[in-house]
Amino acid sequence: MSRPAIVLSRLDVERIENMLDRLPAGEAQQHASLRAELDRAEVREPGDMPADVVTMNSTVTFSEEGTGERITMSLVYPGAAGKPGTVSVLAPVGSALLGLARGQEIDWPMPGGRPRHLRVMEIDYQPEASGHLHR
């Protein structure tokens, strides 16, 4: 599977790790791929994040190979998910998008084992680029 280099905000990494640490063991195990992404990422301070990278609370437009469909969603923490136009970082698509830059692609396993090939088309909003460093 294709795993491009990713860049994450130190604040996002801390918050996601804390969230994963609070999950029951069985549920936390389901998010091993997300934990692996946190471990392999280049971590930067929020003010040093490139403006073209998907961070938490970013709104991103991506496409899926095969369908070509363009989808726009905001990447959120689980408590804010479920509203139209949002995807949780704990959902497979959310975990896949975190840390990708515009133009990057990733193959990500979905429930049932079938991978999806996603490509980031646009970062429509990124909190760090907008000066919202501690949202």
TIMI-2910 file (N, C-alpha, C, CB; in pm, 1 decimal, decimal comma, always signed):
<rs>
+----------+----------+----------+----------+----------+----------+----------+----------+----------+----------+----------+----------+------+
!      n_x !      n_y !      n_z !     ca_x !     ca_y !     ca_z !      c_x !      c_y !      c_z !     cb_x !     cb_y !     cb_z ! resn !
+----------+----------+----------+----------+----------+----------+----------+----------+----------+----------+----------+----------+------+
!    +83,7 !   -118,6 !     +0,0 !     +0,0 !     +0,0 !     +0,0 !    +87,8 !   +124,4 !     +0,0 !    -95,0 !     +0,1 !   +121,4 !  Met !
!    +44,7 !   +225,7 !    -68,7 !   +116,9 !   +350,6 !    -80,3 !    +99,9 !   +434,9 !    +45,4 !    +69,9 !   +427,7 !   -202,7 !  Ser !
!   +210,8 !   +474,9 !   +106,8 !   +208,1 !   +558,8 !   +226,6 !   +301,6 !   +677,2 !   +205,5 !   +249,0 !   +477,4 !   +353,6 !  Arg !
!   +250,1 !   +790,2 !   +158,0 !   +335,8 !   +906,5 !   +136,0 !   +379,4 !   +968,8 !   +268,9 !   +262,8 !  +1010,8 !    +50,2 !  Pro !
!   +482,0 !  +1051,5 !   +263,1 !   +525,7 !  +1125,3 !   +381,2 !   +411,3 !  +1215,5 !   +427,8 !   +654,4 !  +1209,0 !   +351,0 !  Ala !
!   +394,7 !  +1226,0 !   +559,7 !   +289,6 !  +1311,8 !   +613,5 !   +347,6 !  +1405,7 !   +718,7 !   +175,2 !  +1227,2 !   +673,7 !  Ile !
!   +279,6 !  +1518,7 !   +737,0 !   +318,1 !  +1619,4 !   +834,8 !   +198,6 !  +1642,4 !   +926,5 !   +363,9 !  +1752,8 !   +765,6 !  Val !
!   +222,5 !  +1636,7 !  +1057,6 !   +115,0 !  +1656,8 !  +1154,9 !   +152,3 !  +1766,9 !  +1253,1 !    +84,7 !  +1526,2 !  +1230,3 !  Leu !
!    +51,0 !  +1833,2 !  +1301,6 !    +67,7 !  +1933,8 !  +1405,5 !    +91,0 !  +1864,3 !  +1539,7 !    -56,1 !  +2027,5 !  +1412,3 !  Ser !
!   +186,4 !  +1915,3 !  +1617,4 !   +212,5 !  +1860,0 !  +1750,3 !    +85,0 !  +1858,2 !  +1833,9 !   +321,8 !  +1940,9 !  +1822,0 !  Arg !
!     +6,0 !  +1962,8 !  +1825,7 !   -117,9 !  +1969,5 !  +1902,5 !   -216,0 !  +1860,6 !  +1858,9 !   -182,2 !  +2107,4 !  +1887,3 !  Leu !
!   -229,5 !  +1838,7 !  +1728,9 !   -318,0 !  +1732,3 !  +1679,6 !   -269,1 !  +1595,7 !  +1727,5 !   -325,8 !  +1735,1 !  +1524,8 !  Asp !
!   -138,6 !  +1571,5 !  +1719,1 !    -83,1 !  +1442,8 !  +1762,1 !   -112,5 !  +1420,0 !  +1910,3 !    +69,6 !  +1437,4 !  +1735,9 !  Val !
!    -88,2 !  +1520,1 !  +1992,6 !   -114,0 !  +1505,8 !  +2136,3 !   -260,4 !  +1475,5 !  +2164,2 !    -72,6 !  +1632,6 !  +2210,6 !  Glu !
!   -348,9 !  +1548,4 !  +2100,2 !   -492,8 !  +1528,5 !  +2123,5 !   -540,0 !  +1391,1 !  +2075,1 !   -573,3 !  +1638,6 !  +2053,2 !  Arg !
!   -492,8 !  +1349,5 !  +1958,7 !   -534,9 !  +1219,3 !  +1906,1 !   -477,6 !  +1106,7 !  +1991,2 !   -490,8 !  +1202,8 !  +1759,1 !  Ile !
!   -350,9 !  +1116,5 !  +2031,5 !   -292,5 !  +1013,4 !  +2117,8 !   -368,7 !  +1003,5 !  +2250,2 !   -143,4 !  +1043,5 !  +2144,4 !  Glu !
!   -402,7 !  +1116,7 !  +2310,1 !   -481,0 !  +1116,3 !  +2434,7 !   -616,6 !  +1050,1 !  +2414,1 !   -500,4 !  +1259,7 !  +2486,8 !  Asn !
!   -680,3 !  +1079,4 !  +2301,5 !   -810,2 !  +1020,0 !  +2270,3 !   -796,1 !   +868,7 !  +2254,3 !   -869,5 !  +1082,7 !  +2141,8 !  Met !
!   -694,1 !   +823,8 !  +2181,4 !   -673,1 !   +680,4 !  +2160,7 !   -640,5 !   +610,2 !  +2292,7 !   -559,9 !   +657,1 !  +2059,0 !  Leu !
!   -564,7 !   +676,0 !  +2378,2 !   -528,4 !   +617,2 !  +2507,2 !   -649,7 !   +597,1 !  +2597,5 !   -426,4 !   +704,8 !  +2577,5 !  Asp !
!   -755,0 !   +676,5 !  +2578,0 !   -875,5 !   +665,7 !  +2661,4 !   -976,3 !   +563,0 !  +2609,0 !   -942,7 !   +800,9 !  +2671,4 !  Arg !
!   -954,2 !   +511,5 !  +2489,0 !  -1047,0 !   +412,9 !  +2432,6 !  -1029,1 !   +278,7 !  +2501,7 !  -1025,6 !   +398,0 !  +2280,3 !  Leu !
!  -1136,7 !   +200,6 !  +2512,7 !  -1121,8 !    +63,7 !  +2562,3 !  -1024,6 !    -13,0 !  +2471,8 !  -1260,2 !     -8,5 !  +2568,6 !  Pro !
!   -950,4 !   -106,4 !  +2529,1 !   -843,9 !   -177,7 !  +2457,2 !   -890,8 !   -234,5 !  +2323,7 !   -789,6 !   -289,9 !  +2543,2 !  Ala !
!  -1006,7 !   -298,4 !  +2322,7 !  -1057,7 !   -358,8 !  +2199,1 !  -1083,4 !   -256,0 !  +2091,5 !  -1184,7 !   -435,0 !  +2226,8 !  Gly !
!  -1137,6 !   -142,6 !  +2130,1 !  -1165,9 !    -36,9 !  +2032,8 !  -1036,7 !    +30,6 !  +1987,4 !  -1262,2 !    +67,2 !  +2092,8 !  Glu !
!   -943,9 !    +51,3 !  +2079,7 !   -816,2 !   +114,2 !  +2045,2 !   -741,1 !    +30,4 !  +1942,2 !   -729,7 !   +133,7 !  +2171,1 !  Ala !
!   -752,0 !   -101,8 !  +1952,7 !   -685,4 !   -191,9 !  +1859,4 !   -735,1 !   -172,0 !  +1716,3 !   -706,5 !   -336,4 !  +1902,2 !  Gln !
!   -861,1 !   -132,2 !  +1702,0 !   -918,6 !   -108,5 !  +1569,3 !   -854,3 !    +11,4 !  +1499,6 !  -1069,1 !    -86,7 !  +1580,7 !  Gln !
!   -783,6 !    +93,7 !  +1577,0 !   -724,5 !   +215,7 !  +1522,1 !   -572,4 !   +207,7 !  +1517,1 !   -766,9 !   +336,2 !  +1604,6 !  His !
!   -519,8 !    +86,1 !  +1503,4 !   -374,6 !    +65,9 !  +1496,4 !   -314,2 !   +139,2 !  +1376,7 !   -342,0 !    -84,1 !  +1488,0 !  Ala !
!   -385,5 !   +147,6 !  +1265,7 !   -334,8 !   +217,6 !  +1147,6 !   -318,6 !   +366,5 !  +1175,3 !   -428,5 !   +196,2 !  +1028,2 !  Ser !
!   -413,4 !   +424,7 !  +1248,5 !   -403,0 !   +566,2 !  +1284,4 !   -283,8 !   +587,6 !  +1377,0 !   -533,4 !   +615,8 !  +1351,7 !  Leu !
!   -266,8 !   +500,5 !  +1474,2 !   -152,8 !   +511,3 !  +1566,4 !    -20,9 !   +501,8 !  +1488,3 !   -159,5 !   +399,8 !  +1675,6 !  Arg !
!    -16,3 !   +412,2 !  +1389,1 !   +103,9 !   +398,2 !  +1307,1 !   +132,1 !   +526,8 !  +1227,9 !    +89,1 !   +278,8 !  +1211,1 !  Ala !
!    +26,6 !   +592,8 !  +1180,5 !    +43,8 !   +719,0 !  +1108,9 !   +102,3 !   +825,7 !  +1201,2 !    -90,5 !   +766,7 !  +1050,5 !  Glu !
!    +54,1 !   +831,4 !  +1325,0 !   +106,5 !   +927,7 !  +1421,7 !   +254,9 !   +902,2 !  +1445,8 !    +28,1 !   +920,0 !  +1554,7 !  Leu !
!   +291,7 !   +775,3 !  +1454,9 !   +430,3 !   +738,5 !  +1484,5 !   +526,0 !   +770,8 !  +1369,7 !   +438,3 !   +590,9 !  +1516,8 !  Asp !
!   +478,7 !   +764,0 !  +1245,0 !   +569,2 !   +783,3 !  +1131,0 !   +571,6 !   +926,9 !  +1079,2 !   +529,8 !   +691,0 !  +1018,8 !  Arg !
!   +484,2 !  +1011,0 !  +1130,9 !   +469,6 !  +1146,8 !  +1078,5 !   +584,6 !  +1238,8 !  +1118,5 !   +339,5 !  +1205,9 !  +1126,0 !  Ala !
!   +609,0 !  +1336,5 !  +1034,0 !   +692,1 !  +1450,8 !  +1072,4 !   +601,3 !  +1542,0 !  +1154,0 !   +754,4 !  +1526,2 !   +945,5 !  Glu !
!   +641,8 !  +1575,8 !  +1274,7 !   +558,5 !  +1656,7 !  +1364,2 !   +615,8 !  +1797,3 !  +1372,2 !   +549,8 !  +1592,9 !  +1506,0 !  Val !
!   +528,3 !  +1896,3 !  +1354,2 !   +567,6 !  +2037,3 !  +1359,4 !   +477,2 !  +2113,0 !  +1456,6 !   +561,4 !  +2101,4 !  +1218,2 !  Arg !
!   +524,7 !  +2227,0 !  +1498,9 !   +442,6 !  +2315,4 !  +1581,3 !   +328,0 !  +2368,8 !  +1495,3 !   +527,8 !  +2432,9 !  +1641,2 !  Glu !
!   +211,1 !  +2397,7 !  +1555,5 !    +97,3 !  +2445,8 !  +1476,3 !   +130,1 !  +2564,8 !  +1385,8 !    -14,6 !  +2483,8 !  +1568,3 !  Pro !
!   +208,3 !  +2659,4 !  +1434,3 !   +242,2 !  +2776,6 !  +1354,2 !   +335,5 !  +2747,4 !  +1239,1 !   +303,2 !  +2879,9 !  +1440,5 !  Gly !
!   +395,9 !  +2629,3 !  +1237,4 !   +489,1 !  +2590,1 !  +1131,9 !   +428,6 !  +2492,9 !  +1031,1 !   +611,3 !  +2528,4 !  +1192,9 !  Asp !
!   +296,5 !  +2472,6 !  +1039,0 !   +232,4 !  +2378,6 !   +947,2 !   +220,1 !  +2439,1 !   +807,8 !    +93,9 !  +2338,0 !   +999,8 !  Met !
!   +256,7 !  +2362,3 !   +704,7 !   +233,2 !  +2409,2 !   +567,3 !    +82,6 !  +2426,2 !   +544,7 !   +293,9 !  +2309,1 !   +462,7 !  Pro !
!    +44,7 !  +2527,2 !   +469,9 !    -97,3 !  +2559,2 !   +448,5 !   -169,3 !  +2456,7 !   +361,5 !   -110,1 !  +2695,8 !   +385,3 !  Ala !
!    -93,8 !  +2369,2 !   +294,0 !   -157,3 !  +2273,8 !   +201,6 !   -168,4 !  +2133,6 !   +261,1 !    -78,9 !  +2267,5 !    +71,2 !  Asp !
!   -166,8 !  +2122,1 !   +395,2 !   -172,8 !  +1992,7 !   +463,5 !   -305,1 !  +1980,5 !   +539,9 !    -52,0 !  +1975,7 !   +560,3 !  Val !
!   -362,9 !  +1860,4 !   +537,4 !   -487,0 !  +1832,6 !   +610,7 !   -454,4 !  +1816,4 !   +758,7 !   -558,1 !  +1704,6 !   +555,4 !  Val !
!   -509,3 !  +1906,4 !   +840,1 !   -496,8 !  +1898,7 !   +985,3 !   -636,4 !  +1878,9 !  +1043,6 !   -428,4 !  +2027,5 !  +1043,9 !  Thr !
!   -642,7 !  +1858,1 !  +1173,3 !   -773,0 !  +1845,2 !  +1237,0 !   -852,5 !  +1974,6 !  +1216,7 !   -757,7 !  +1812,6 !  +1388,3 !  Met !
!   -980,1 !  +1958,5 !  +1189,0 !  -1075,3 !  +2066,5 !  +1163,2 !  -1054,3 !  +2133,7 !  +1028,1 !  -1065,8 !  +2169,7 !  +1272,1 !  Asn !
!   -970,8 !  +2073,9 !   +943,2 !   -956,5 !  +2122,5 !   +806,1 !  -1076,6 !  +2077,1 !   +723,5 !   -823,8 !  +2071,9 !   +742,7 !  Ser !
!  -1106,2 !  +2154,0 !   +620,7 !  -1204,3 !  +2113,0 !   +521,1 !  -1125,6 !  +2079,2 !   +395,2 !  -1313,1 !  +2225,6 !   +494,5 !  Thr !
!  -1144,0 !  +1956,5 !   +348,7 !  -1062,7 !  +1903,7 !   +239,2 !  -1152,8 !  +1846,9 !   +129,9 !   -965,1 !  +1795,0 !   +290,6 !  Val !
!  -1112,2 !  +1867,4 !     +6,2 !  -1178,1 !  +1804,3 !   -108,1 !  -1084,1 !  +1695,6 !   -158,4 !  -1212,4 !  +1909,2 !   -222,2 !  Thr !
!  -1137,1 !  +1574,0 !   -169,7 !  -1056,7 !  +1460,8 !   -215,4 !  -1135,6 !  +1381,2 !   -317,1 !  -1014,3 !  +1370,9 !    -97,0 !  Phe !
!  -1063,8 !  +1298,2 !   -390,2 !  -1129,4 !  +1210,1 !   -486,4 !  -1087,5 !  +1067,5 !   -457,0 !  -1094,4 !  +1249,5 !   -632,9 !  Ser !
!  -1169,7 !   +975,1 !   -503,9 !  -1139,9 !   +833,3 !   -489,5 !  -1117,4 !   +774,0 !   -626,6 !  -1253,6 !   +759,1 !   -415,5 !  Glu !
!  -1002,7 !   +704,7 !   -639,2 !   -972,9 !   +638,4 !   -765,6 !  -1081,0 !   +535,4 !   -793,3 !   -832,3 !   +571,9 !   -762,8 !  Glu !
!  -1119,9 !   +525,6 !   -914,0 !  -1223,1 !   +429,0 !   -950,8 !  -1355,1 !   +498,4 !   -975,2 !  -1239,0 !   +322,8 !   -842,5 !  Gly !
!  -1394,9 !   +585,6 !   -882,5 !  -1520,7 !   +657,1 !   -901,3 !  -1496,4 !   +796,8 !   -957,1 !  -1597,2 !   +665,8 !   -769,3 !  Thr !
!  -1380,3 !   +855,6 !   -923,1 !  -1351,7 !   +991,0 !   -967,0 !  -1434,6 !  +1095,7 !   -895,1 !  -1374,2 !  +1002,0 !  -1113,6 !  Gly !
!  -1521,4 !  +1050,9 !   -806,0 !  -1608,3 !  +1142,2 !   -732,6 !  -1525,1 !  +1234,0 !   -644,2 !  -1710,4 !  +1064,0 !   -648,0 !  Glu !
!  -1560,0 !  +1363,8 !   -644,1 !  -1495,9 !  +1461,2 !   -556,3 !  -1585,3 !  +1480,2 !   -434,4 !  -1470,6 !  +1597,4 !   -630,3 !  Arg !
!  -1525,3 !  +1467,7 !   -316,5 !  -1598,5 !  +1477,2 !   -191,1 !  -1532,0 !  +1584,1 !   -105,8 !  -1602,6 !  +1339,7 !   -116,7 !  Ile !
!  -1613,4 !  +1670,1 !    -44,9 !  -1561,6 !  +1772,6 !    +45,7 !  -1613,8 !  +1743,5 !   +185,3 !  -1602,7 !  +1916,0 !     -0,6 !  Thr !
!  -1520,0 !  +1733,7 !   +281,5 !  -1556,6 !  +1704,0 !   +419,8 !  -1463,0 !  +1777,6 !   +513,8 !  -1552,5 !  +1551,8 !   +447,1 !  Met !
!  -1511,4 !  +1799,2 !   +636,0 !  -1427,3 !  +1852,9 !   +742,2 !  -1382,0 !  +1737,8 !   +830,5 !  -1502,8 !  +1960,9 !   +825,4 !  Ser !
!  -1252,7 !  +1733,2 !   +859,6 !  -1195,0 !  +1628,6 !   +943,7 !  -1208,0 !  +1671,9 !  +1088,8 !  -1045,5 !  +1601,1 !   +906,4 !  Leu !
!  -1282,9 !  +1595,1 !  +1167,5 !  -1316,8 !  +1635,8 !  +1303,5 !  -1289,4 !  +1524,7 !  +1404,2 !  -1462,7 !  +1677,4 !  +1310,9 !  Val !
!  -1292,6 !  +1562,9 !  +1531,0 !  -1285,4 !  +1464,7 !  +1639,3 !  -1420,8 !  +1395,9 !  +1650,0 !  -1245,4 !  +1532,1 !  +1775,4 !  Tyr !
!  -1425,3 !  +1276,3 !  +1708,0 !  -1549,8 !  +1198,2 !  +1711,2 !  -1671,5 !  +1273,2 !  +1765,8 !  -1528,5 !  +1076,0 !  +1793,3 !  Pro !
!  -1652,8 !  +1358,5 !  +1864,4 !  -1766,2 !  +1430,7 !  +1922,4 !  -1835,4 !  +1525,3 !  +1826,7 !  -1721,0 !  +1507,2 !  +2040,5 !  Gly !
!  -1764,7 !  +1570,5 !  +1724,6 !  -1821,7 !  +1662,7 !  +1626,2 !  -1865,4 !  +1590,6 !  +1499,3 !  -1721,1 !  +1771,1 !  +1591,5 !  Ala !
!  -1841,4 !  +1460,0 !  +1490,9 !  -1876,3 !  +1383,9 !  +1370,8 !  -2025,6 !  +1353,0 !  +1369,1 !  -1794,4 !  +1253,1 !  +1363,5 !  Ala !
!  -2073,5 !  +1314,6 !  +1255,0 !  -2214,1 !  +1278,1 !  +1239,5 !  -2295,0 !  +1387,7 !  +1174,5 !  -2273,9 !  +1244,2 !  +1372,8 !  Gly !
!  -2243,2 !  +1507,6 !  +1175,2 !  -2310,0 !  +1617,3 !  +1106,4 !  -2277,2 !  +1606,9 !   +958,1 !  -2266,7 !  +1756,2 !  +1164,5 !  Lys !
!  -2367,9 !  +1649,7 !   +870,8 !  -2338,4 !  +1645,0 !   +727,5 !  -2207,4 !  +1718,5 !   +696,7 !  -2454,6 !  +1706,6 !   +646,6 !  Pro !
!  -2127,3 !  +1658,3 !   +611,0 !  -2003,3 !  +1721,0 !   +569,7 !  -1887,1 !  +1702,2 !   +664,8 !  -2025,9 !  +1863,6 !   +550,9 !  Gly !
!  -1901,9 !  +1609,6 !   +762,1 !  -1792,7 !  +1583,1 !   +855,2 !  -1750,4 !  +1436,6 !   +846,5 !  -1834,3 !  +1618,9 !   +999,6 !  Thr !
!  -1624,4 !  +1412,4 !   +882,7 !  -1574,8 !  +1276,0 !   +894,9 !  -1483,4 !  +1273,2 !  +1016,8 !  -1499,3 !  +1228,7 !   +764,0 !  Val !
!  -1500,8 !  +1172,9 !  +1101,0 !  -1419,4 !  +1157,1 !  +1220,4 !  -1279,6 !  +1109,5 !  +1183,5 !  -1485,3 !  +1059,1 !  +1317,8 !  Ser !
!  -1182,2 !  +1155,2 !  +1260,9 !  -1045,1 !  +1107,0 !  +1242,6 !  -1036,1 !   +957,7 !  +1273,4 !   -947,4 !  +1186,0 !  +1332,2 !  Val !
!  -1134,1 !   +904,2 !  +1347,9 !  -1135,4 !   +761,0 !  +1377,5 !  -1196,4 !   +677,6 !  +1265,1 !  -1211,5 !   +736,1 !  +1505,3 !  Leu !
!  -1264,7 !   +742,0 !  +1171,0 !  -1318,2 !   +670,9 !  +1054,4 !  -1202,1 !   +642,6 !   +958,9 !  -1431,6 !   +754,5 !   +982,8 !  Ala !
!  -1207,7 !   +533,2 !   +885,5 !  -1097,1 !   +501,3 !   +794,0 !  -1059,8 !   +615,5 !   +699,4 !  -1132,9 !   +380,3 !   +712,6 !  Pro !
!  -1157,4 !   +681,5 !   +641,0 !  -1126,9 !   +791,2 !   +548,2 !  -1061,5 !   +906,9 !   +623,0 !  -1255,3 !   +839,5 !   +476,4 !  Val !
!  -1107,9 !   +936,5 !   +742,8 !  -1048,4 !  +1043,6 !   +822,1 !   -904,1 !  +1014,5 !   +858,2 !  -1128,6 !  +1065,8 !   +947,8 !  Gly !
!   -877,9 !   +892,2 !   +902,4 !   -740,2 !   +853,1 !   +935,2 !   -650,1 !   +862,5 !   +813,0 !   -736,7 !   +710,6 !   +991,7 !  Ser !
!   -703,9 !   +826,1 !   +697,3 !   -625,1 !   +828,5 !   +573,4 !   -587,9 !   +970,6 !   +533,2 !   -702,4 !   +761,3 !   +460,0 !  Ala !
!   -678,2 !  +1065,1 !   +550,1 !   -655,7 !  +1201,9 !   +503,1 !   -563,0 !  +1282,5 !   +593,6 !   -787,3 !  +1273,2 !   +490,7 !  Leu !
!   -559,8 !  +1251,7 !   +721,5 !   -481,5 !  +1329,0 !   +817,6 !   -334,8 !  +1337,1 !   +775,8 !   -493,0 !  +1267,4 !   +957,2 !  Leu !
!   -283,7 !  +1458,9 !   +764,3 !   -142,8 !  +1480,1 !   +735,4 !   -104,3 !  +1482,5 !   +589,3 !    -65,9 !  +1377,5 !   +800,8 !  Gly !
!   -197,7 !  +1450,3 !   +500,0 !   -167,2 !  +1453,9 !   +357,1 !   -166,5 !  +1597,6 !   +305,5 !   -268,8 !  +1369,7 !   +278,3 !  Leu !
!    -83,4 !  +1623,2 !   +207,1 !    -79,4 !  +1753,5 !   +141,3 !   -158,6 !  +1748,2 !    +11,2 !    +66,6 !  +1796,9 !   +114,4 !  Ala !
!   -196,8 !  +1865,8 !    -36,6 !   -267,8 !  +1874,6 !   -164,8 !   -185,6 !  +1802,4 !   -272,1 !   -293,1 !  +2024,3 !   -205,3 !  Arg !
!   -251,3 !  +1715,5 !   -348,7 !   -186,9 !  +1639,8 !   -454,8 !   -138,4 !  +1502,7 !   -412,6 !    -73,2 !  +1716,7 !   -507,7 !  Gly !
!   -128,7 !  +1477,8 !   -281,2 !    -83,1 !  +1346,6 !   -236,5 !   -195,2 !  +1243,7 !   -244,7 !    -29,6 !  +1354,7 !    -93,6 !  Gln !
!   -153,4 !  +1117,5 !   -257,8 !   -246,4 !  +1005,1 !   -267,1 !   -208,2 !   +901,4 !   -162,6 !   -245,8 !   +942,7 !   -410,1 !  Glu !
!   -307,6 !   +822,5 !   -121,7 !   -280,7 !   +716,0 !    -25,6 !   -375,9 !   +599,7 !    -51,3 !   -294,9 !   +767,6 !   +120,1 !  Ile !
!   -325,5 !   +479,5 !    -30,8 !   -409,2 !   +359,2 !    -29,3 !   -435,6 !   +329,4 !   +116,8 !   -340,4 !   +235,9 !   -103,4 !  Asp !
!   -562,4 !   +311,8 !   +153,2 !   -598,0 !   +294,1 !   +293,7 !   -696,5 !   +179,0 !   +307,7 !   -657,8 !   +424,1 !   +352,4 !  Trp !
!   -671,6 !    +88,2 !   +403,3 !   -763,8 !    -24,7 !   +420,6 !   -897,7 !    +19,9 !   +478,3 !   -701,4 !   -130,5 !   +511,3 !  Pro !
!  -1002,9 !    -34,3 !   +423,3 !  -1138,4 !     -6,8 !   +471,0 !  -1189,4 !   -130,8 !   +544,6 !  -1234,2 !    +31,8 !   +352,2 !  Met !
!  -1297,6 !   -115,9 !   +619,0 !  -1355,3 !   -235,0 !   +681,4 !  -1380,3 !   -341,7 !   +574,9 !  -1487,2 !   -200,1 !   +756,1 !  Pro !
!  -1346,9 !   -464,1 !   +606,0 !  -1359,5 !   -572,8 !   +510,4 !  -1230,5 !   -596,2 !   +432,6 !  -1472,6 !   -544,2 !   +414,7 !  Gly !
!  -1130,6 !   -506,5 !   +452,9 !  -1000,8 !   -527,4 !   +392,8 !   -977,7 !   -464,5 !   +257,3 !   -978,0 !   -667,7 !   +381,5 !  Gly !
!  -1083,8 !   -415,8 !   +192,8 !  -1067,1 !   -355,1 !    +60,3 !  -1004,5 !   -216,2 !    +75,6 !  -1204,1 !   -345,9 !    -14,5 !  Arg !
!   -893,9 !   -188,6 !     +5,6 !   -833,0 !    -55,3 !    +15,5 !   -905,6 !    +46,5 !    -71,8 !   -685,5 !    -61,5 !    -24,3 !  Pro !
!   -901,3 !   +171,5 !    -28,6 !   -948,3 !   +283,2 !   -110,0 !   -826,6 !   +366,5 !   -145,7 !  -1057,2 !   +369,1 !    -35,0 !  Arg !
!   -824,5 !   +416,2 !   -266,9 !   -715,9 !   +502,2 !   -312,5 !   -770,7 !   +644,7 !   -316,1 !   -660,7 !   +457,1 !   -454,0 !  His !
!   -721,0 !   +727,9 !   -222,7 !   -769,3 !   +864,8 !   -208,8 !   -662,5 !   +963,6 !   -253,9 !   -810,7 !   +893,3 !    -63,4 !  Leu !
!   -708,1 !  +1074,4 !   -311,9 !   -617,3 !  +1182,5 !   -354,4 !   -672,7 !  +1314,9 !   -302,6 !   -601,3 !  +1186,0 !   -511,4 !  Arg !
!   -587,5 !  +1391,9 !   -234,7 !   -627,0 !  +1523,6 !   -184,2 !   -623,4 !  +1622,1 !   -300,6 !   -533,0 !  +1570,9 !    -67,3 !  Val !
!   -737,8 !  +1682,9 !   -328,5 !   -748,9 !  +1777,9 !   -439,2 !   -727,8 !  +1921,8 !   -391,7 !   -885,7 !  +1764,5 !   -506,8 !  Met !
!   -791,8 !  +1958,9 !   -280,8 !   -785,2 !  +2096,0 !   -229,6 !   -795,5 !  +2095,2 !    -78,3 !   -897,0 !  +2183,1 !   -290,5 !  Glu !
!   -731,5 !  +2191,5 !    -15,6 !   -753,3 !  +2219,6 !   +126,0 !   -835,0 !  +2348,3 !   +125,5 !   -615,3 !  +2233,4 !   +209,8 !  Ile !
!   -963,7 !  +2336,0 !   +150,7 !  -1053,6 !  +2450,4 !   +142,3 !  -1042,5 !  +2540,0 !   +265,8 !  -1197,4 !  +2402,7 !   +125,2 !  Asp !
!  -1006,4 !  +2480,4 !   +378,3 !   -985,4 !  +2555,7 !   +502,7 !   -890,2 !  +2475,1 !   +589,4 !  -1121,5 !  +2583,6 !   +578,1 !  Tyr !
!   -791,6 !  +2543,7 !   +643,5 !   -701,9 !  +2482,0 !   +741,3 !   -689,9 !  +2579,6 !   +857,5 !   -559,9 !  +2448,2 !   +678,7 !  Gln !
!   -720,4 !  +2534,7 !   +980,3 !   -717,5 !  +2627,2 !  +1095,1 !   -583,7 !  +2698,3 !  +1111,6 !   -749,5 !  +2552,0 !  +1222,2 !  Pro !
!   -473,6 !  +2624,0 !  +1099,6 !   -342,6 !  +2684,5 !  +1120,6 !   -314,7 !  +2796,8 !  +1020,6 !   -234,2 !  +2578,4 !  +1110,6 !  Glu !
!   -348,8 !  +2774,5 !   +894,6 !   -327,2 !  +2875,1 !   +791,4 !   -414,1 !  +2999,1 !   +814,5 !   -356,1 !  +2815,9 !   +653,7 !  Ala !
!   -524,3 !  +2980,8 !   +886,3 !   -615,6 !  +3090,4 !   +916,6 !   -584,1 !  +3157,3 !  +1050,9 !   -758,4 !  +3039,6 !   +916,9 !  Ser !
!   -476,4 !  +3112,8 !  +1116,0 !   -437,9 !  +3173,6 !  +1242,3 !   -506,8 !  +3114,2 !  +1363,9 !   -465,5 !  +3318,3 !  +1237,3 !  Gly !
!   -584,7 !  +3007,6 !  +1345,5 !   -654,7 !  +2941,4 !  +1454,8 !   -567,6 !  +2824,8 !  +1504,5 !   -796,6 !  +2891,1 !  +1408,9 !  His !
!   -464,4 !  +2858,2 !  +1580,2 !   -362,1 !  +2761,5 !  +1615,5 !   -400,9 !  +2668,0 !  +1729,8 !   -237,6 !  +2833,3 !  +1651,3 !  Leu !
!   -496,6 !  +2707,1 !  +1812,3 !   -529,1 !  +2627,6 !  +1931,1 !   -676,2 !  +2590,4 !  +1937,0 !   -491,0 !  +2703,3 !  +2056,4 !  His !
!   -738,4 !  +2569,7 !  +1823,3 !   -880,4 !  +2537,0 !  +1816,5 !   -911,9 !  +2407,8 !  +1883,0 !   -926,2 !  +2532,0 !  +1675,7 !  Arg !
+----------+----------+----------+----------+----------+----------+----------+----------+----------+----------+----------+----------+------+
</rs>
